[in-house]
Amino acid sequence: MRSIRRGDTGPAVSEIRSILVGLELLEGAEPDVFDEALEDAVRAFQQGRGLGIDGMVGDETWGALDAARWRLGSRALFHSVPDALVGEDVRALQERLLEMGYDTGRPDAIYGARTARAVAQFQREVGLSPDGSCGPQTMKALQRLGRKVVGGRPQWLREAEAFRQSGPNLVGKTIVIDPGHGGGDDTGVLVPDGPLRWNEADLVFDLASRLEGRLAAAGMRVHLTRGPSPAAPMSGSERAALANSLGADLLISLHLDGHSSASAEGVATYHYGTGNGLSSTVGERLANLVQREIVVRTGMHDCRTHAKTWDLLRLTRMPTVRVDLGYLTSPRDRERLIDPMFREQIVEALLAAVQRMYFPVERDVPTGSIDVRQLRLALADRS
C-alpha cells in the first residue's frame, strides 16, 4: 500500500482514526480527514511501538495498527495453519509467558508453533488440557499466577547461553548480510552530485560484497539477501524469512540514511526491542559492538543504538541488527562513503564487531584493538 499521510481523506483514514481513538491516543473528530491531530497520534503510536516515527501510515505502521485492535482475553487464541493469528493480544500473551519463564521466542505478535508449545507447557503445569490454545480457562490461570523468573530476563539467559556454547571461533558459523533496498525503482536514498547520482542500494551492495569476502575469509558461511540488480524489491518480512530458512546465527542489515537537512550526519544501529524491557539482548550487544567499532575506527558522528520493532528485527529468529552507515544527504558523510578506502574501514569495523560477539564477556578486548587482518592468518594456520 502507498503511505497514507496528512491531507489524505477517505475510509482508510477513518479506520486509522477509529483505531487510535480506541487506544485513547486521539479524540474523535473530523472522521475522514488526516489532519495534524491525527498525524501527532500516529507519531505517538509509532514511538510507543518502536516503529520509525514519520507520522505516515505505511505497511509496517498499518500492520501494527491492525494488530492493536485486539486486547488479551478479547478472543480465543490458537495455532492456525497456514494463516496464523496476529495481534497485540498475541504479543501480550507472549510477553506474559516470557515473564513466567516459558520460551515463546521473540514476542513477534504471531501465534505460531513455538507460542502454542509454550502455552501447552503452561497448561500442563497448572493442570489444564495441554491443547496449546488460549481460551477462558487458560486466561484465568494466567491471571492467578505471577512471574516465575526473577533476577534476569529469560530471553537474555537463553540467547547468552546459546552464544556461550557456540564458542569463540567464526569458522562454520552462518551470517546473513542484508544490503537494504534494491529491485525495480527501490534505490533507497538518491542524491545528485554534479554529473553523478549516488544511491543507497548500490553503495550498500558494494559494502555487503566487501563484507561477504572478509567474513568468508575468516571461515564463516555468508549469504546475501539479494544480488546487485534484483528484479523486484523485497520486504523486511521476506528478508527475515530468508534468513530464518538459512538457519543463520547472525544477520546484519546495511542501510544509508537521508534527511531534508544537509547537516544531519552520523551512524546509528538498531536492534529488536519493544521499549518495555523485552528485547533481543544479544542483538542489543551486537548493535553496541557494531556502533562502537564504527565510531572509533572511522570517526563518524555517534547517533547511538536504538530499539525498534521493524519487521526485519522482529521476525528474525537470530540476533539481528540494522546499521544506518551515514547520511547520503550530508556532504561530509557522502564524501567519505563514496571513497572505497573508507568503505573498507567500515567493513573492518563490522568484522571486528562480529568477532567480538563470540568472545566471552570476560575475554573481550578494547574497542578498535582487533587487527582483522590476523583473522585470515589464524584461519590459515588452523588449516
Salt bridges, closest charged atoms under 4 A:
ASP8 OD2 - ARG2 NH1 3.29
GLU15 OE2 - ARG69 NH2 2.39
ASP35 OD1 - ARG17 NH2 3.08
GLU39 OE1 - ARG6 NE 3.14
GLU39 OE2 - ARG43 NE 3.54
ASP66 OD1 - ARG69 NE 2.64
GLU88 OE1 - ARG49 NE 3.70
GLU88 OE2 - ARG91 NH2 2.75
ASP89 OD2 - ARG75 NE 2.70
GLU95 OE2 - ARG91 NE 3.73
ASP103 OD2 - ARG114 NH2 2.99
ASP103 OD2 - ARG158 NE 3.90
GLU125 OE1 - LYS148 NZ 3.02
GLU161 OE2 - ARG164 NH2 2.74
ASP178 OD1 - ARG239 NH1 2.55
ASP186 OD1 - HIS181 ND1 2.84
ASP193 OD2 - ARG334 NE 3.80
GLU200 OE1 - HIS181 NE2 3.31
GLU200 OE2 - HIS255 ND1 3.25
ASP206 OD2 - ARG210 NE 2.67
ASP206 OD2 - ARG343 NE 2.62
GLU265 OE2 - ARG332 NE 3.56
GLU293 OE1 - ARG297 NE 2.67
GLU293 OE2 - ARG356 NH1 2.91
ASP311 OD1 - ARG314 NH2 2.89
ASP324 OD1 - ARG322 NE 2.90
ASP333 OD1 - ARG336 NH2 2.97
GLU344 OE2 - ARG210 NH1 2.89
GLU344 OE1 - ARG214 NH1 2.78
GLU348 OE2 - ARG214 NH2 3.71
ASP364 OD2 - ARG356 NH2 2.97
ASP371 OD1 - ARG373 NE 3.05
